[in-house]
Amino acid sequence: MRVLVIGSGGREHALVRALAADPDVTALHAAPGNPGIAVLADIHRVTVTDPAAVTALARAVRADLVVIGPEAPLVAGVAEEVRGAGVACFGPDRAAALIEGSKSFAKDVMTTAGIPTAAARTCDTAAEVAAALDEFGAPYVVKADGLAAGKGVVVTADRGEAEEHARASGRVVVEEFLNGPEVSVFALADGRTALALMPAQDYKRAHDDDAGPNTGGMGAYAPLPWAPEGLAEETLATVISPALAELRRRGAPYAGLLYAGLCLTEAGLRVVEFNARFGDPESQVVLDRLATPLAGLLHAAAAGDLASAGPLSWEPGCAVTVVIAAEGYPGRPVTGDEIEIQDSERSPRGYLLHAGTALRGDRLVSAGGRVLNAVGSGPDLAAARAAAYRMARAVRMRGGWYRRDIAEAPAGSRASRASRSPRSPCSPGSPDAPGASGLPGLPVSPEAHGAARGG
């Protein structure tokens, strides 16, 4: 199988790494990729949101399968054009991808399909926002309706902050607050059949103890030793399958990865959001644990043949990923800082995935807010966590920082419930507390500790 992966972040590096390990993959291409992906795949320049350009590239490399990583190309209609050219494509059509492209649309799908979720109001005016905030009360949950790279949600006890986020976002969805740990469940879908992957948990807040602004995700781990038994199966039955049926009824059959962000409340699971692609950074740990070859699974989903895929196999043990961020993230990240990796300090059970890097001559430099993912594995969560942090400590980057508490006290565990409040976005957290730690031996500016609050 000849495979083309679209995207350039840590999620795409994780996908490429898993595909490169699949013996059925005979040629691997990526566009636009990054320096880490370039070690494993042939790199091509392309505008990822241009359906014609991506389709032309797929033809040029004679791809048997195109895998679309980020959400923007899906919402732009890349998947249907690639499929229209006769190339199998993993990723939903534009009409189905609207389940991530519009929070209002997703809520309508959930309500119609009877999927458990928070009560919500779609608001276009300041008066509508004010009425919804009055109805649901604090803590306030305000979500930008469109794509926002994982940073369009504000959960706050500050009414003024909630109203300001709504003004800056245009159309918003205001929701009731949900209390409980958040879990990510991915499902491969082929339009009718779905296959749930291992649940994972990510950390949205920027700093330790779930303080600071929301980010695209600062770390993740899997599996979840504290999660209810059968959580993936319950999600498949009560969330994924009804969503697929409703989208099919609307003439928008869903083929690709459907991501359900869940809040495990005392009243049962509730859907926080849907995404139309693999989550980042949860994919980094879920794909690390997946033993079933990836290319065949993605092709079966793209071809409408998941029913023949059979049960999934998983590696024993756990995986943890720690996101290494640039100075200023999640506000205005500083780019262009040189990155050095101390090979002597690497963990034998860890590796680095590139998320926001570039080459300047022969030097590796930062090129985004989330720069690298340090991934570690081990027989248990403590060992995996130790391996991930050892990998993180091997990185030298001026101004770089990362959370120190990823997977230390998982948000659903008894220890976590006793020591801290439930994590964002199911709870407001403490938006101004410090918590990020700089990389060893390097200066970190105040901006790296979240002086700028992001949306």
SEGU-320077 format. One record per residue (C-alpha): x, y, z; residue number from 1. Coordinates in pm, whole numbers, always signed. Example, Ala and Ser with C-alpha at 12.3 -4.5 7.8 and 13.67 -1.06 7.14 Angstrom:
BEGIN
c1 | c2 | c3 | k
+1230 | -450 | +780 | 1;
+1367 | -106 | +714 | 2;
END
This chain:
BEGIN
c1 | c2 | c3 | k
+0 | +0 | +0 | 1;
+124 | +347 | -93 | 2;
+10 | +603 | +167 | 3;
-1 | +984 | +168 | 4;
-50 | +1161 | +504 | 5;
-172 | +1522 | +503 | 6;
-55 | +1746 | +788 | 7;
+252 | +1870 | +970 | 8;
+204 | +1831 | +1347 | 9;
+265 | +1586 | +1628 | 10;
-50 | +1391 | +1543 | 11;
+71 | +1345 | +1185 | 12;
+418 | +1239 | +1303 | 13;
+251 | +978 | +1524 | 14;
+42 | +857 | +1228 | 15;
+347 | +840 | +1001 | 16;
+544 | +654 | +1267 | 17;
+268 | +394 | +1304 | 18;
+227 | +359 | +927 | 19;
+604 | +323 | +878 | 20;
+596 | +24 | +1114 | 21;
+324 | -147 | +908 | 22;
+482 | -409 | +677 | 23;
+203 | -357 | +423 | 24;
+311 | +3 | +361 | 25;
+551 | +1 | +66 | 26;
+573 | +377 | +10 | 27;
+505 | +658 | +257 | 28;
+456 | +1023 | +167 | 29;
+357 | +1329 | +371 | 30;
+259 | +1687 | +291 | 31;
+373 | +1928 | +410 | 32;
+528 | +1722 | +690 | 33;
+801 | +1838 | +927 | 34;
+1167 | +1751 | +995 | 35;
+1073 | +1452 | +1212 | 36;
+828 | +1316 | +956 | 37;
+1093 | +1361 | +684 | 38;
+1302 | +1086 | +846 | 39;
+1024 | +835 | +774 | 40;
+842 | +965 | +465 | 41;
+900 | +1152 | +141 | 42;
+794 | +1515 | +194 | 43;
+597 | +1727 | -51 | 44;
+481 | +2089 | -51 | 45;
+106 | +2138 | -73 | 46;
-164 | +2373 | +52 | 47;
-353 | +2129 | +271 | 48;
-686 | +2312 | +240 | 49;
-676 | +2310 | -142 | 50;
-877 | +2005 | -257 | 51;
-743 | +2016 | -613 | 52;
-380 | +2043 | -500 | 53;
-408 | +1753 | -255 | 54;
-584 | +1540 | -515 | 55;
-315 | +1616 | -774 | 56;
-46 | +1517 | -526 | 57;
-226 | +1192 | -443 | 58;
-230 | +1106 | -812 | 59;
+134 | +1208 | -859 | 60;
+259 | +976 | -583 | 61;
+16 | +700 | -693 | 62;
-135 | +683 | -344 | 63;
-358 | +388 | -256 | 64;
-470 | +569 | +60 | 65;
-475 | +933 | +168 | 66;
-491 | +999 | +544 | 67;
-600 | +1350 | +641 | 68;
-467 | +1451 | +982 | 69;
-595 | +1802 | +1070 | 70;
-951 | +1932 | +1068 | 71;
-913 | +2230 | +833 | 72;
-869 | +2021 | +513 | 73;
-1173 | +1813 | +606 | 74;
-1394 | +2117 | +654 | 75;
-1254 | +2254 | +325 | 76;
-1380 | +1948 | +136 | 77;
-1049 | +1778 | +58 | 78;
-1171 | +1426 | +137 | 79;
-1457 | +1419 | -113 | 80;
-1239 | +1550 | -396 | 81;
-973 | +1286 | -329 | 82;
-1241 | +1015 | -320 | 83;
-1394 | +1157 | -636 | 84;
-1061 | +1095 | -809 | 85;
-1085 | +727 | -721 | 86;
-835 | +729 | -431 | 87;
-934 | +585 | -93 | 88;
-934 | +862 | +168 | 89;
-947 | +836 | +546 | 90;
-1145 | +1139 | +660 | 91;
-1507 | +1254 | +639 | 92;
-1660 | +1464 | +362 | 93;
-1721 | +1833 | +428 | 94;
-2087 | +1780 | +522 | 95;
-1998 | +1521 | +788 | 96;
-1689 | +1714 | +909 | 97;
-1925 | +1995 | +1008 | 98;
-1967 | +1796 | +1331 | 99;
-1637 | +1962 | +1428 | 100;
-1662 | +2267 | +1204 | 101;
-1972 | +2393 | +1387 | 102;
-2045 | +2343 | +1758 | 103;
-2405 | +2441 | +1687 | 104;
-2439 | +2172 | +1420 | 105;
-2287 | +1913 | +1654 | 106;
-2532 | +2005 | +1928 | 107;
-2822 | +1970 | +1686 | 108;
-2699 | +1624 | +1582 | 109;
-2668 | +1518 | +1946 | 110;
-3010 | +1652 | +2043 | 111;
-3184 | +1488 | +1749 | 112;
-3005 | +1156 | +1802 | 113;
-3067 | +1150 | +2178 | 114;
-2696 | +1157 | +2263 | 115;
-2629 | +1265 | +2624 | 116;
-2470 | +1609 | +2636 | 117;
-2484 | +1940 | +2820 | 118;
-2783 | +2168 | +2768 | 119;
-2679 | +2454 | +2539 | 120;
-2790 | +2764 | +2352 | 121;
-2652 | +2893 | +2020 | 122;
-2607 | +3270 | +2043 | 123;
-2552 | +3531 | +1772 | 124;
-2606 | +3851 | +1973 | 125;
-2489 | +3996 | +2303 | 126;
-2847 | +3981 | +2432 | 127;
-2871 | +3610 | +2353 | 128;
-2535 | +3548 | +2523 | 129;
-2648 | +3736 | +2834 | 130;
-2972 | +3538 | +2850 | 131;
-2788 | +3206 | +2816 | 132;
-2532 | +3300 | +3082 | 133;
-2819 | +3394 | +3313 | 134;
-2994 | +3063 | +3241 | 135;
-2698 | +2835 | +3307 | 136;
-2513 | +3041 | +3568 | 137;
-2149 | +3014 | +3675 | 138;
-1914 | +2851 | +3598 | 139;
-1973 | +2980 | +3246 | 140;
-1892 | +2768 | +2940 | 141;
-1862 | +2960 | +2612 | 142;
-1748 | +2795 | +2289 | 143;
-1667 | +2957 | +1956 | 144;
-1895 | +2796 | +1697 | 145;
-1626 | +2736 | +1432 | 146;
-1279 | +2584 | +1420 | 147;
-1043 | +2725 | +1682 | 148;
-747 | +2482 | +1695 | 149;
-854 | +2348 | +2034 | 150;
-847 | +2693 | +2198 | 151;
-1196 | +2827 | +2133 | 152;
-1344 | +2732 | +2471 | 153;
-1357 | +2945 | +2784 | 154;
-1467 | +2790 | +3114 | 155;
-1468 | +3058 | +3381 | 156;
-1638 | +3193 | +3692 | 157;
-1576 | +3547 | +3558 | 158;
-1886 | +3679 | +3379 | 159;
-1687 | +3953 | +3209 | 160;
-1437 | +3703 | +3067 | 161;
-1722 | +3488 | +2933 | 162;
-1885 | +3788 | +2764 | 163;
-1556 | +3909 | +2619 | 164;
-1485 | +3564 | +2468 | 165;
-1833 | +3567 | +2313 | 166;
-1777 | +3915 | +2164 | 167;
-1443 | +3809 | +2018 | 168;
-1579 | +3483 | +1875 | 169;
-1896 | +3595 | +1696 | 170;
-2144 | +3307 | +1698 | 171;
-2098 | +3099 | +2014 | 172;
-2252 | +2807 | +2197 | 173;
-2315 | +2868 | +2567 | 174;
-2350 | +2550 | +2771 | 175;
-2431 | +2434 | +3118 | 176;
-2124 | +2343 | +3323 | 177;
-2039 | +1973 | +3352 | 178;
-1852 | +1843 | +3655 | 179;
-1624 | +1541 | +3622 | 180;
-1310 | +1412 | +3454 | 181;
-1283 | +1438 | +3077 | 182;
-1196 | +1141 | +2855 | 183;
-1127 | +1109 | +2483 | 184;
-1265 | +811 | +2292 | 185;
-1175 | +770 | +1925 | 186;
-1373 | +553 | +1686 | 187;
-1287 | +443 | +1333 | 188;
-1599 | +469 | +1118 | 189;
-1687 | +362 | +763 | 190;
-2030 | +523 | +739 | 191;
-2218 | +243 | +913 | 192;
-1975 | +37 | +1120 | 193;
-1754 | +178 | +1396 | 194;
-1463 | +43 | +1597 | 195;
-1370 | +211 | +1926 | 196;
-1006 | +264 | +2019 | 197;
-849 | +276 | +2366 | 198;
-976 | +569 | +2577 | 199;
-718 | +833 | +2666 | 200;
-702 | +1150 | +2870 | 201;
-535 | +1477 | +2777 | 202;
-452 | +1791 | +2974 | 203;
-599 | +2110 | +2826 | 204;
-490 | +2373 | +3077 | 205;
-146 | +2525 | +3025 | 206;
+2 | +2477 | +3371 | 207;
+38 | +2233 | +3659 | 208;
-266 | +2157 | +3872 | 209;
-485 | +2243 | +3571 | 210;
-422 | +2616 | +3601 | 211;
-395 | +2872 | +3325 | 212;
-565 | +2915 | +2988 | 213;
-687 | +2638 | +2762 | 214;
-440 | +2508 | +2504 | 215;
-445 | +2253 | +2225 | 216;
-330 | +1997 | +2484 | 217;
-18 | +1976 | +2703 | 218;
+7 | +1599 | +2747 | 219;
-186 | +1273 | +2754 | 220;
-177 | +913 | +2874 | 221;
-341 | +577 | +2803 | 222;
-488 | +346 | +2908 | 223;
-698 | +484 | +3195 | 224;
-670 | +245 | +3492 | 225;
-948 | +426 | +3680 | 226;
-1203 | +446 | +3397 | 227;
-1527 | +246 | +3418 | 228;
-1499 | -98 | +3264 | 229;
-1656 | -103 | +2919 | 230;
-1631 | +274 | +2868 | 231;
-1531 | +236 | +2501 | 232;
-1819 | -2 | +2434 | 233;
-2067 | +224 | +2615 | 234;
-1945 | +522 | +2410 | 235;
-1983 | +322 | +2091 | 236;
-2342 | +229 | +2177 | 237;
-2471 | +557 | +2323 | 238;
-2265 | +818 | +2136 | 239;
-2084 | +701 | +1822 | 240;
-2345 | +473 | +1666 | 241;
-2636 | +719 | +1716 | 242;
-2423 | +1000 | +1569 | 243;
-2336 | +791 | +1263 | 244;
-2701 | +698 | +1215 | 245;
-2814 | +1061 | +1239 | 246;
-2547 | +1184 | +997 | 247;
-2643 | +907 | +755 | 248;
-3008 | +1013 | +786 | 249;
-2903 | +1367 | +693 | 250;
-2727 | +1243 | +381 | 251;
-2379 | +1292 | +528 | 252;
-2241 | +941 | +600 | 253;
-1932 | +962 | +819 | 254;
-1615 | +775 | +716 | 255;
-1300 | +851 | +912 | 256;
-1210 | +911 | +1274 | 257;
-1491 | +1035 | +1500 | 258;
-1355 | +1172 | +1827 | 259;
-1590 | +1196 | +2124 | 260;
-1474 | +1420 | +2407 | 261;
-1661 | +1297 | +2713 | 262;
-1723 | +1426 | +3064 | 263;
-1785 | +1149 | +3317 | 264;
-2039 | +1310 | +3546 | 265;
-2217 | +1158 | +3846 | 266;
-2522 | +1120 | +3622 | 267;
-2324 | +930 | +3357 | 268;
-2119 | +1019 | +3053 | 269;
-2196 | +1338 | +2861 | 270;
-2047 | +1449 | +2530 | 271;
-1843 | +1768 | +2558 | 272;
-1757 | +1787 | +2188 | 273;
-1706 | +1595 | +1867 | 274;
-1396 | +1621 | +1651 | 275;
-1362 | +1492 | +1297 | 276;
-1004 | +1362 | +1326 | 277;
-753 | +1202 | +1559 | 278;
-703 | +1413 | +1871 | 279;
-370 | +1573 | +1953 | 280;
-193 | +1481 | +2184 | 281;
-411 | +1177 | +2268 | 282;
-328 | +1009 | +1935 | 283;
+37 | +1001 | +2033 | 284;
-34 | +761 | +2320 | 285;
-321 | +564 | +2163 | 286;
-119 | +489 | +1848 | 287;
+182 | +400 | +2064 | 288;
-25 | +123 | +2226 | 289;
-195 | -3 | +1908 | 290;
-51 | -339 | +1798 | 291;
-286 | -394 | +1502 | 292;
-121 | -265 | +1180 | 293;
-263 | +80 | +1113 | 294;
-277 | +104 | +733 | 295;
-524 | -183 | +692 | 296;
-755 | -34 | +954 | 297;
-758 | +310 | +794 | 298;
-807 | +164 | +447 | 299;
-1097 | -53 | +570 | 300;
-1266 | +257 | +713 | 301;
-1209 | +449 | +390 | 302;
-1342 | +160 | +181 | 303;
-1653 | +92 | +391 | 304;
-1521 | -244 | +507 | 305;
-1455 | -210 | +882 | 306;
-1677 | -509 | +954 | 307;
-1397 | -731 | +821 | 308;
-1127 | -572 | +1038 | 309;
-1178 | -798 | +1341 | 310;
-1088 | -715 | +1703 | 311;
-801 | -479 | +1774 | 312;
-477 | -582 | +1946 | 313;
-298 | -362 | +2198 | 314;
+52 | -356 | +2341 | 315;
+62 | -426 | +2714 | 316;
+148 | -145 | +2953 | 317;
+100 | +232 | +2932 | 318;
+211 | +535 | +2733 | 319;
+250 | +899 | +2836 | 320;
+325 | +1203 | +2620 | 321;
+450 | +1540 | +2744 | 322;
+417 | +1845 | +2517 | 323;
+717 | +2077 | +2504 | 324;
+593 | +2427 | +2423 | 325;
+755 | +2747 | +2303 | 326;
+785 | +3066 | +2504 | 327;
+458 | +3260 | +2489 | 328;
+230 | +2967 | +2409 | 329;
-75 | +2957 | +2405 | 330;
-73 | +3330 | +2334 | 331;
+186 | +3442 | +2079 | 332;
+456 | +3173 | +2071 | 333;
+815 | +3271 | +1997 | 334;
+953 | +3079 | +1701 | 335;
+1302 | +3032 | +1560 | 336;
+1469 | +2914 | +1881 | 337;
+1730 | +2644 | +1824 | 338;
+1658 | +2296 | +1956 | 339;
+1927 | +2059 | +2078 | 340;
+1859 | +1699 | +2178 | 341;
+2107 | +1538 | +2416 | 342;
+2132 | +1182 | +2288 | 343;
+2310 | +1068 | +2604 | 344;
+2007 | +1167 | +2812 | 345;
+1741 | +997 | +2598 | 346;
+1521 | +733 | +2754 | 347;
+1555 | +383 | +2604 | 348;
+1175 | +356 | +2633 | 349;
+1098 | +693 | +2483 | 350;
+1109 | +897 | +2163 | 351;
+1031 | +1245 | +2035 | 352;
+759 | +1344 | +1790 | 353;
+789 | +1675 | +1604 | 354;
+488 | +1905 | +1635 | 355;
+610 | +2256 | +1549 | 356;
+965 | +2236 | +1416 | 357;
+1155 | +2348 | +1106 | 358;
+1508 | +2339 | +969 | 359;
+1716 | +2656 | +941 | 360;
+2010 | +2537 | +740 | 361;
+2111 | +2223 | +925 | 362;
+1977 | +2345 | +1261 | 363;
+1645 | +2234 | +1410 | 364;
+1437 | +2530 | +1532 | 365;
+1095 | +2591 | +1683 | 366;
+820 | +2679 | +1435 | 367;
+500 | +2670 | +1641 | 368;
+349 | +2684 | +1988 | 369;
+363 | +2314 | +2064 | 370;
+711 | +2216 | +1946 | 371;
+784 | +1855 | +2045 | 372;
+607 | +1561 | +2208 | 373;
+810 | +1343 | +2444 | 374;
+654 | +996 | +2446 | 375;
+741 | +724 | +2695 | 376;
+608 | +375 | +2756 | 377;
+640 | +119 | +3033 | 378;
+470 | -167 | +3213 | 379;
+269 | +77 | +3424 | 380;
+180 | +446 | +3428 | 381;
+464 | +544 | +3661 | 382;
+726 | +381 | +3438 | 383;
+579 | +534 | +3122 | 384;
+568 | +874 | +3288 | 385;
+931 | +848 | +3397 | 386;
+1036 | +758 | +3042 | 387;
+842 | +1049 | +2891 | 388;
+991 | +1304 | +3130 | 389;
+1340 | +1168 | +3077 | 390;
+1290 | +1231 | +2705 | 391;
+1163 | +1581 | +2777 | 392;
+1473 | +1657 | +2986 | 393;
+1692 | +1559 | +2690 | 394;
+1564 | +1862 | +2497 | 395;
+1737 | +2199 | +2515 | 396;
+1544 | +2501 | +2383 | 397;
+1559 | +2860 | +2502 | 398;
+1226 | +2955 | +2655 | 399;
+1087 | +2604 | +2623 | 400;
+858 | +2470 | +2895 | 401;
+624 | +2185 | +2980 | 402;
+387 | +2076 | +3253 | 403;
+546 | +1864 | +3527 | 404;
+232 | +1680 | +3635 | 405;
+113 | +1489 | +3327 | 406;
-31 | +1153 | +3443 | 407;
+91 | +1222 | +3799 | 408;
-258 | +1216 | +3950 | 409;
-499 | +1118 | +3671 | 410;
-809 | +1333 | +3682 | 411;
-1051 | +1047 | +3737 | 412;
-849 | +868 | +4003 | 413;
-931 | +865 | +4371 | 414;
-605 | +1045 | +4453 | 415;
-683 | +1318 | +4205 | 416;
-1035 | +1372 | +4334 | 417;
-900 | +1408 | +4685 | 418;
-625 | +1652 | +4594 | 419;
-763 | +1881 | +4325 | 420;
-1075 | +2001 | +4152 | 421;
-1193 | +1823 | +3836 | 422;
-1004 | +1931 | +3529 | 423;
-1091 | +2164 | +3245 | 424;
-1301 | +2195 | +3039 | 425;
-1546 | +2024 | +3275 | 426;
-1441 | +2278 | +3541 | 427;
-1305 | +2632 | +3539 | 428;
-973 | +2570 | +3707 | 429;
-766 | +2865 | +3833 | 430;
-677 | +3068 | +3526 | 431;
-405 | +3288 | +3672 | 432;
-199 | +3043 | +3878 | 433;
+156 | +2962 | +3760 | 434;
+264 | +2608 | +3695 | 435;
+465 | +2557 | +3376 | 436;
+826 | +2460 | +3420 | 437;
+1113 | +2560 | +3196 | 438;
+1350 | +2316 | +3032 | 439;
+1655 | +2240 | +3248 | 440;
+1932 | +2494 | +3250 | 441;
+1755 | +2742 | +3023 | 442;
+1593 | +3078 | +3098 | 443;
+1217 | +3105 | +3075 | 444;
+1049 | +3441 | +3034 | 445;
+733 | +3548 | +3221 | 446;
+537 | +3499 | +2899 | 447;
+611 | +3127 | +2913 | 448;
+419 | +3112 | +3240 | 449;
+98 | +3222 | +3076 | 450;
+102 | +3597 | +3128 | 451;
-118 | +3617 | +2819 | 452;
-449 | +3442 | +2854 | 453;
-551 | +3267 | +2539 | 454;
-880 | +3182 | +2373 | 455;
END
